[in-house]
């Protein structure tokens, strides 16, 4: 690859993008899609748990890479000592040539490890930025409504009623019949669920329309008979 092309690429890469989700994605597609405040806070907790696991894994990987780098440095020192003792060796000495090749390989390994540490540090910062977003979002939501236990019955009822209601209404707006599984799930809700009551009325209307259609069909058949 020519030097000119590499210079152009490096110039563009100075505008590097963050290798994480955008705050827009996190706000609207991760947290925003949850239908209730409690659901949003529960999702924040899930995401924080995931980011903590990732940060723990990055920390372990950082230790491993630093140990690897130190071992490479030790190998470089040993190889340099061997080369120093070969300073008076003949020009074509195979052992000396081999040590010089090993020295170049070790330098490349060291550079590769250093690059991996730089990338790992970037990854750590990206994860930390996402974690901080979820932390701040959680605190802001908790100011509006205190966090309830995940198994708090009213919170769960409200969450599932809103979630299933949104899905049902979306299908109806798109003029698509709700699938059987969605209807069965809604019918499993408590009897005081607005979404369940809405669905029952919808099913009753469908049944009434079917009965009217059957009745009209019989009338037409009798006329034709």
Residue frames as qw, qx, qy, qz and C-alpha x, y, z in Angstrom:
[[0.000, 0.889, 0.458, 0.000, 0.00, 0.00, 0.00],
 [0.431, 0.542, -0.032, 0.721, 1.43, 3.35, -1.03],
 [0.315, -0.202, -0.441, 0.816, 2.53, 5.94, 1.52],
 [0.184, -0.125, -0.153, -0.963, 0.12, 8.48, 0.03],
 [0.594, -0.356, -0.577, -0.434, -2.90, 6.21, 0.51],
 [0.585, -0.322, -0.625, 0.404, -1.84, 5.38, 4.07],
 [0.155, -0.053, -0.234, 0.958, -1.53, 9.07, 4.88],
 [0.394, -0.230, -0.311, -0.834, -5.04, 9.73, 3.56],
 [0.663, -0.352, -0.650, -0.118, -6.45, 6.79, 5.53],
 [0.480, -0.237, -0.532, 0.656, -4.72, 7.91, 8.73],
 [0.048, -0.100, 0.028, -0.993, -6.06, 11.44, 8.21],
 [0.567, -0.318, -0.424, -0.630, -9.64, 10.16, 7.97],
 [0.697, -0.292, -0.640, 0.135, -9.16, 7.81, 10.92],
 [0.192, 0.099, -0.420, 0.882, -8.30, 10.79, 13.09],
 [0.498, -0.193, -0.020, -0.845, -12.09, 11.28, 13.13],
 [0.246, 0.005, -0.967, 0.061, -12.45, 7.89, 14.80],
 [0.615, -0.410, -0.270, -0.617, -15.91, 6.77, 15.87],
 [0.433, -0.394, 0.658, -0.474, -16.65, 5.44, 19.34],
 [0.431, 0.071, -0.876, -0.205, -16.76, 1.65, 19.30],
 [0.084, 0.236, 0.813, -0.525, -19.84, 1.56, 21.49],
 [0.079, 0.695, 0.694, 0.171, -23.56, 2.19, 21.19],
 [0.065, 0.426, 0.035, 0.902, -24.46, 5.83, 20.70],
 [0.098, 0.135, 0.615, -0.771, -26.26, 7.54, 23.58],
 [0.550, 0.120, -0.192, -0.803, -29.21, 7.88, 21.20],
 [0.620, 0.025, -0.755, -0.210, -29.37, 4.09, 20.82],
 [0.278, -0.074, -0.813, 0.506, -29.08, 3.53, 24.56],
 [0.231, 0.124, 0.345, -0.901, -31.74, 6.12, 25.37],
 [0.616, 0.211, -0.095, -0.753, -34.37, 5.19, 22.80],
 [0.737, 0.199, -0.572, -0.299, -33.73, 1.56, 21.79],
 [0.444, 0.063, -0.824, 0.346, -32.48, 0.02, 25.05],
 [0.018, -0.219, -0.643, 0.734, -34.22, 1.99, 27.82],
 [0.345, 0.173, -0.042, -0.921, -36.89, 3.86, 25.86],
 [0.501, -0.035, -0.718, -0.482, -38.55, 0.73, 24.51],
 [0.215, -0.229, -0.869, 0.383, -39.51, -0.34, 28.04],
 [0.177, -0.612, -0.547, -0.543, -43.16, 0.66, 28.65],
 [0.509, -0.815, -0.259, -0.096, -43.04, 1.70, 32.33],
 [0.053, -0.860, 0.411, -0.299, -40.71, 3.59, 34.65],
 [0.744, -0.434, 0.498, -0.100, -40.10, 0.44, 36.69],
 [0.909, 0.315, 0.225, 0.152, -39.34, -1.46, 33.49],
 [0.416, 0.829, -0.213, 0.308, -36.84, 1.22, 32.49],
 [0.332, -0.749, 0.513, -0.255, -35.11, 1.02, 35.89],
 [0.897, -0.137, 0.420, -0.017, -35.04, -2.80, 35.77],
 [0.799, 0.551, 0.053, 0.235, -33.43, -2.57, 32.32],
 [0.086, 0.876, -0.374, 0.291, -30.85, -0.09, 33.66],
 [0.639, -0.538, 0.529, -0.150, -29.94, -2.60, 36.37],
 [0.931, 0.193, 0.293, 0.105, -29.59, -5.40, 33.81],
 [0.582, 0.749, -0.098, 0.301, -27.36, -3.23, 31.62],
 [0.191, -0.831, 0.451, -0.266, -25.23, -2.13, 34.59],
 [0.830, -0.302, 0.467, -0.042, -24.75, -5.77, 35.57],
 [0.857, 0.435, 0.173, 0.215, -23.66, -6.59, 32.03],
 [0.317, 0.856, -0.243, 0.329, -21.23, -3.66, 31.92],
 [0.495, -0.706, 0.475, -0.178, -19.75, -4.61, 35.30],
 [0.919, -0.024, 0.380, 0.105, -19.09, -8.15, 34.02],
 [0.684, 0.662, 0.033, 0.304, -17.43, -6.66, 30.94],
 [0.018, -0.890, 0.345, -0.298, -15.25, -4.34, 33.05],
 [0.735, -0.482, 0.473, -0.063, -14.19, -7.26, 35.25],
 [0.900, 0.256, 0.283, 0.209, -13.26, -9.26, 32.14],
 [0.433, 0.833, -0.119, 0.324, -11.29, -6.31, 30.73],
 [0.357, -0.814, 0.418, -0.188, -9.38, -5.97, 34.01],
 [0.858, -0.213, 0.458, 0.090, -8.36, -9.64, 33.91],
 [0.770, 0.540, 0.179, 0.288, -7.34, -9.33, 30.25],
 [0.111, 0.933, -0.237, 0.248, -5.29, -6.25, 31.13],
 [0.607, -0.616, 0.501, -0.032, -3.38, -8.24, 33.79],
 [0.890, 0.123, 0.403, 0.176, -2.76, -11.04, 31.27],
 [0.586, 0.754, 0.045, 0.295, -1.44, -8.68, 28.59],
 [0.129, -0.901, 0.365, -0.196, 0.87, -6.90, 31.04],
 [0.758, -0.388, 0.522, 0.051, 2.25, -10.25, 32.20],
 [0.831, 0.412, 0.293, 0.232, 2.74, -11.26, 28.56],
 [0.308, 0.907, -0.133, 0.254, 4.56, -7.99, 27.87],
 [0.416, -0.771, 0.474, -0.092, 6.83, -8.53, 30.86],
 [0.861, -0.090, 0.482, 0.140, 7.68, -12.06, 29.72],
 [0.682, 0.665, 0.130, 0.276, 8.51, -10.74, 26.26],
 [0.004, -0.932, 0.300, -0.201, 10.78, -8.11, 27.84],
 [0.682, -0.515, 0.519, 0.021, 12.55, -10.87, 29.77],
 [0.857, 0.260, 0.383, 0.226, 13.02, -12.85, 26.54],
 [0.422, 0.871, -0.045, 0.247, 14.38, -9.74, 24.83],
 [0.298, -0.840, 0.441, -0.108, 16.92, -9.20, 27.63],
 [0.810, -0.229, 0.529, 0.110, 18.02, -12.84, 27.49],
 [0.766, 0.523, 0.279, 0.249, 18.35, -12.72, 23.72],
 [0.186, 0.946, -0.183, 0.192, 20.32, -9.46, 23.89],
 [0.537, -0.668, 0.514, 0.017, 22.77, -11.05, 26.36],
 [0.846, 0.091, 0.481, 0.212, 23.28, -13.94, 23.97],
 [0.559, 0.779, 0.124, 0.257, 23.85, -11.52, 21.08],
 [0.145, -0.935, 0.313, -0.080, 26.34, -9.52, 23.16],
 [0.678, -0.434, 0.578, 0.131, 28.37, -12.66, 23.79],
 [0.761, 0.333, 0.483, 0.276, 28.38, -13.26, 20.02],
 [0.158, 0.939, -0.070, -0.296, 29.82, -9.88, 19.07],
 [0.137, -0.645, 0.677, 0.326, 33.10, -11.51, 18.06],
 [0.740, 0.188, 0.646, -0.010, 31.36, -14.29, 16.11],
 [0.290, -0.038, 0.637, 0.713, 32.15, -14.70, 12.40],
 [0.304, 0.169, -0.169, -0.922, 29.95, -12.78, 9.94],
 [0.594, -0.009, -0.592, -0.544, 28.03, -15.83, 8.78],
 [0.004, -0.062, 0.903, -0.426, 27.55, -17.46, 12.20],
 [0.361, -0.376, -0.719, -0.461, 24.14, -19.17, 12.10],
 [0.392, -0.516, -0.662, 0.377, 23.48, -18.86, 15.84],
 [0.131, -0.334, -0.117, 0.926, 24.04, -15.10, 15.71],
 [0.212, -0.102, -0.521, -0.820, 21.76, -14.77, 12.68],
 [0.402, -0.448, -0.788, -0.128, 19.10, -16.79, 14.47],
 [0.309, -0.489, -0.501, 0.644, 19.32, -14.56, 17.55],
 [0.012, 0.179, -0.128, -0.975, 18.92, -11.43, 15.41],
 [0.341, -0.268, -0.677, -0.595, 15.80, -12.92, 13.81],
 [0.427, -0.499, -0.724, 0.211, 14.44, -13.81, 17.24],
 [0.203, -0.332, -0.255, 0.885, 15.17, -10.26, 18.41],
 [0.197, -0.026, -0.360, -0.912, 13.08, -8.84, 15.55],
 [0.443, -0.369, -0.762, -0.294, 10.25, -11.28, 16.27],
 [0.387, -0.458, -0.622, 0.503, 10.25, -10.38, 19.95],
 [0.043, -0.206, -0.043, 0.977, 10.11, -6.66, 19.15],
 [0.346, -0.179, -0.548, -0.741, 7.09, -7.27, 16.92],
 [0.485, -0.428, -0.762, 0.032, 5.41, -9.32, 19.65],
 [0.275, -0.364, -0.431, 0.779, 6.08, -6.55, 22.12],
 [0.129, 0.068, -0.193, -0.970, 4.62, -3.93, 19.79],
 [0.431, -0.286, -0.711, -0.476, 1.58, -6.12, 19.14],
 [0.442, -0.451, -0.702, 0.329, 1.03, -6.52, 22.88],
 [0.131, -0.285, -0.209, 0.926, 1.37, -2.78, 23.46],
 [0.272, -0.088, -0.440, -0.851, -1.19, -2.13, 20.70],
 [0.475, -0.388, -0.773, -0.163, -3.54, -4.65, 22.31],
 [0.333, -0.414, -0.550, 0.644, -3.19, -2.81, 25.63],
 [0.063, 0.130, -0.081, -0.986, -4.05, 0.50, 23.94],
 [0.421, -0.210, -0.621, -0.627, -7.14, -1.06, 22.32],
 [0.467, -0.398, -0.769, 0.180, -8.12, -2.65, 25.63],
 [0.171, -0.308, -0.363, 0.863, -7.89, 0.70, 27.37],
 [0.269, -0.015, -0.319, -0.909, -10.19, 2.20, 24.72],
 [0.497, -0.297, -0.761, -0.291, -12.62, -0.68, 25.21],
 [0.361, -0.359, -0.659, 0.553, -12.54, -0.10, 28.98],
 [0.019, 0.212, 0.117, -0.970, -13.37, 3.59, 28.48],
 [0.383, -0.120, -0.541, -0.739, -16.22, 2.82, 26.07],
 [0.495, -0.373, -0.785, 0.005, -17.78, 0.35, 28.51],
 [0.270, -0.337, -0.490, 0.757, -17.34, 2.87, 31.33],
 [0.163, 0.042, -0.162, -0.972, -19.09, 5.55, 29.27],
 [0.506, -0.267, -0.651, -0.499, -22.07, 3.24, 28.67],
 [0.480, -0.361, -0.723, 0.341, -22.13, 2.22, 32.34],
 [0.115, -0.220, -0.284, 0.926, -22.14, 5.88, 33.40],
 [0.331, -0.126, -0.398, -0.846, -25.05, 6.55, 31.01],
 [0.578, -0.358, -0.702, -0.212, -27.14, 3.78, 32.60],
 [0.408, -0.292, -0.583, 0.639, -26.13, 4.91, 36.10],
 [0.047, 0.112, 0.076, -0.990, -27.22, 8.50, 35.46],
 [0.450, -0.196, -0.548, -0.677, -30.42, 7.34, 33.73],
 [0.531, -0.354, -0.761, 0.119, -31.28, 5.11, 36.68],
 [0.253, -0.288, -0.454, 0.804, -30.74, 7.94, 39.18],
 [0.205, 0.009, -0.174, -0.963, -32.90, 10.31, 37.12],
 [0.533, -0.265, -0.661, -0.458, -35.71, 7.76, 36.88],
 [0.484, -0.329, -0.723, 0.367, -35.53, 6.99, 40.59],
 [0.030, -0.117, -0.251, 0.960, -36.13, 10.67, 41.34],
 [0.462, -0.107, -0.361, -0.803, -39.45, 10.34, 39.52],
 [0.875, -0.246, -0.135, -0.394, -40.48, 7.04, 41.07],
 [0.406, -0.573, 0.699, -0.135, -38.68, 4.91, 43.70],
 [0.397, 0.273, -0.845, -0.230, -37.44, 1.51, 42.52],
 [0.833, -0.202, 0.194, -0.477, -39.78, -1.36, 43.33],
 [0.522, -0.280, 0.804, 0.057, -38.79, -4.96, 43.89],
 [0.188, 0.216, -0.754, -0.591, -38.68, -6.93, 40.63],
 [0.190, -0.278, -0.937, -0.097, -41.43, -9.24, 41.94],
 [0.199, 0.268, 0.394, -0.857, -43.64, -6.40, 43.15],
 [0.343, 0.424, 0.835, 0.069, -47.04, -7.58, 41.89],
 [0.273, 0.854, 0.296, -0.329, -48.60, -4.19, 40.96],
 [0.026, -0.722, 0.455, 0.521, -45.39, -3.17, 39.14],
 [0.263, -0.093, 0.894, 0.350, -45.29, -6.43, 37.20],
 [0.353, 0.606, 0.705, -0.105, -49.00, -6.18, 36.36],
 [0.189, 0.881, 0.035, -0.433, -48.56, -2.62, 35.11],
 [0.157, -0.545, 0.658, 0.495, -45.45, -3.54, 33.14],
 [0.276, 0.091, 0.911, 0.294, -47.00, -6.49, 31.31],
 [0.316, 0.726, 0.565, -0.233, -50.30, -4.74, 30.76],
 [0.140, 0.849, -0.162, -0.484, -48.52, -1.81, 29.07],
 [0.192, -0.412, 0.777, 0.436, -46.13, -4.03, 27.12],
 [0.305, 0.282, 0.894, 0.167, -48.86, -6.29, 25.73],
 [0.266, 0.803, 0.398, -0.356, -51.18, -3.34, 25.14],
 [0.042, 0.729, -0.381, -0.567, -48.54, -1.63, 23.00],
 [0.181, -0.169, 0.888, 0.389, -48.00, -4.77, 20.96],
 [0.302, 0.513, 0.801, -0.069, -51.73, -5.37, 20.51],
 [0.218, 0.846, 0.209, -0.439, -52.49, -1.78, 19.50],
 [0.058, -0.579, 0.569, 0.581, -49.58, -1.71, 17.07],
 [0.233, 0.100, 0.920, 0.300, -50.90, -4.77, 15.27],
 [0.251, 0.697, 0.644, -0.192, -54.39, -3.28, 15.14],
 [0.093, 0.815, -0.086, -0.565, -53.07, 0.03, 13.78],
 [0.030, -0.424, 0.744, 0.516, -51.21, -1.88, 11.08],
 [0.781, 0.188, -0.078, -0.591, -54.44, -3.76, 10.35],
 [0.445, 0.266, -0.855, 0.010, -52.88, -7.05, 11.27],
 [0.806, -0.429, -0.257, -0.315, -54.78, -9.65, 13.24],
 [0.353, -0.663, 0.605, -0.264, -53.13, -10.38, 16.63],
 [0.519, 0.239, -0.817, -0.075, -51.45, -13.78, 16.55],
 [0.777, -0.399, -0.446, -0.195, -52.77, -16.58, 18.73],
 [0.660, -0.110, -0.475, 0.572, -49.81, -16.53, 21.13],
 [0.050, 0.244, -0.171, 0.953, -50.25, -12.82, 21.83],
 [0.583, -0.398, -0.233, -0.669, -53.95, -13.29, 22.53],
 [0.818, -0.277, -0.497, 0.082, -53.27, -16.29, 24.79],
 [0.473, 0.037, -0.411, 0.778, -50.67, -14.28, 26.72],
 [0.200, -0.313, 0.038, -0.928, -53.07, -11.35, 27.15],
 [0.722, -0.368, -0.363, -0.459, -55.84, -13.68, 28.31],
 [0.729, -0.163, -0.553, 0.370, -53.50, -14.98, 31.02],
 [0.095, 0.332, -0.289, 0.893, -53.42, -11.51, 32.62],
 [0.051, 0.289, 0.725, -0.624, -55.52, -10.63, 35.66],
 [0.146, 0.643, 0.734, 0.167, -59.21, -10.04, 34.98],
 [0.070, -0.898, -0.238, 0.362, -58.87, -6.37, 35.95],
 [0.436, -0.239, 0.418, 0.760, -56.26, -5.80, 33.25],
 [0.384, 0.659, 0.047, -0.645, -57.44, -3.09, 30.79],
 [0.210, 0.442, -0.727, -0.482, -55.64, -4.90, 27.97],
 [0.096, 0.113, 0.989, -0.013, -57.40, -8.16, 28.79],
 [0.325, 0.576, 0.555, -0.504, -60.79, -6.41, 28.92],
 [0.315, 0.630, -0.296, -0.645, -60.05, -4.73, 25.58],
 [0.109, 0.260, -0.902, -0.326, -59.12, -8.09, 24.05],
 [0.228, 0.301, 0.894, -0.242, -62.23, -9.78, 25.41],
 [0.386, 0.661, 0.249, -0.593, -64.42, -7.08, 23.84],
 [0.249, 0.550, -0.581, -0.546, -62.53, -7.44, 20.58],
 [0.016, -0.054, 0.991, 0.121, -63.06, -11.23, 20.59],
 [0.309, 0.472, 0.711, -0.420, -66.74, -10.78, 21.43],
 [0.377, 0.662, -0.080, -0.643, -67.13, -8.39, 18.50],
 [0.175, 0.374, -0.815, -0.407, -65.41, -10.87, 16.20],
 [0.146, 0.174, 0.966, -0.125, -67.72, -13.61, 17.47],
 [0.366, 0.593, 0.442, -0.564, -70.80, -11.43, 16.94],
 [0.332, 0.604, -0.394, -0.608, -69.69, -10.56, 13.43],
 [0.056, 0.185, -0.955, -0.223, -69.15, -14.25, 12.70],
 [0.254, 0.363, 0.842, -0.309, -72.63, -15.12, 13.99],
 [0.393, 0.655, 0.125, -0.633, -74.18, -12.38, 11.90],
 [0.237, 0.491, -0.672, -0.502, -72.30, -13.64, 8.87],
 [0.075, 0.035, 0.996, 0.020, -73.49, -17.20, 9.49],
 [0.329, 0.523, 0.621, -0.483, -77.06, -15.98, 9.91],
 [0.368, 0.656, -0.172, -0.636, -76.91, -13.99, 6.68],
 [0.111, 0.324, -0.871, -0.353, -75.43, -16.96, 4.85],
 [0.200, 0.247, 0.934, -0.163, -78.31, -19.18, 6.01],
 [0.373, 0.635, 0.323, -0.594, -80.86, -16.58, 4.90],
 [0.299, 0.588, -0.491, -0.569, -79.27, -16.41, 1.46],
 [0.015, -0.126, 0.979, 0.158, -79.17, -20.19, 1.23],
 [0.307, 0.424, 0.775, -0.354, -82.89, -20.43, 2.11],
 [0.387, 0.668, 0.017, -0.635, -83.73, -17.81, -0.51],
 [0.264, 0.496, -0.699, -0.442, -81.78, -19.64, -3.16],
 [0.127, -0.007, 0.991, -0.048, -83.19, -23.00, -2.09]]
